[in-house]
């Protein structure tokens, strides 16, 4: 009984939840319609309407039920799927193929993604040039808007970007939810440092060769977005590496371990976001007075951010992506969203509301474009 | 050049992990001022570079003599890459690393001025899997200059790890850096394993 009472503290009444949703309704409507709603096109109006309702219902449920991760995961996974759909659709329309040729590289027609950012820093500093063959400003998936979006998100959310903004994370997050129990329960935590090794490797090699080496040789998400045309043994090997890494780290291992293994063991941007976690105002706090050390949170953490040591010390590690899984599973409400400077166990509701508002607004606005795009394609088929 | 550089990074991290504890005190012993540390470090790096150029020359001439056939030129190095890459990955797994560092011999040198040179020789000739891989690469390059460039990139990658030596005392999370270094070594092993497979398939198809 006691457990139920304590766990229900994050729940809100129906009316109060509605009040919390009002500002989100207004902002998402503005962003989705660009401030000038145009309902002349039926499929476009329907797509915007459905997306608008979808995101706001999720936000309402977060407040009404007091659960975070469950509803975050829904939009996060849908974001990953629709973004891949949008990218593939765009490439098929522009070049009739998912693969790109050397001509596309020379014409800077490659869509940019945030994973390239760590490789751009050193070459940009030393040569004043951007090493990615994409559009710098304007056009589909241009470099400047993606860099600005990432920069703002990572400064505000820290590694929260990996659970509330990354349009690839939803893939392994989704697969990590396939089984009820993990088939592989023990994984050495040493691997969580691998993204830093990858980061060092790709940043330095990109600086030396002025080629985004991660995209060129490693990125598993090439398997679901775009890849170099297979014209030689080398490009075939690259395609094989992309597919193998996708199958291994994004599909098989997450299913078997219930962990986000690509994000934990490979992603170089995850390593950068881990560093920015030190400056973000939002964090996850552990209320030592309420914690019974049941370690359920350790078990469910998908990114190896929580260990028994961290719980005993009352502090989550810098690997935390603020997905909220640990918060949802804690029956004592001992682990909660917090703000740096405010002690653990204090202003839990305020901290959660503020974090949810910022992070959910970001993911809903960021994901809306691709969700609307996919729905519009679907409605176009029907009507 | 990229792969040689990657290999250099991995080799440098491995060197630091095994030999760091031996090399730090000798390079830094009695050197209160930064100028002395930098001059010792420069001498150490120049010695390494010189040794690598000698190795590049020897490897390339050996390669010319041994790999004259086009298929052999791709397939044999491919097999060697895979074998050494497996060794590199094996080496990166904690329990398989040699606990003893060859640089320990430096204890026998009394002249402090000779220590950086001696360490440079011992360090560059410490026959680890990474050096075997770069020797294979040097042997299969088209020209002697390309072989030098491969060794130069290897040197540049491995030297990066030595640059923080003067400030080693103030680095707090040495264990974390050590872990990342070891993982980078394993990663380089995997990269060269892929390169080896590509070489073999390419050699057979194009041969």
Interface residues (C-beta under 8 A of the other chain):
Chain A: X190 X191 X193 X194 X196 X197 X198 X200 X201 X204 X205 X208 X209 X211 X213 X217 X233 X234 X237 X241
Chain B: X1 X2 X5 X6 X9 X153 X156 X157 X160 X176 X179 X180 X181 X183 X184 X187 X188 X191 X194 X197 X198 X201 X202 X205 X206
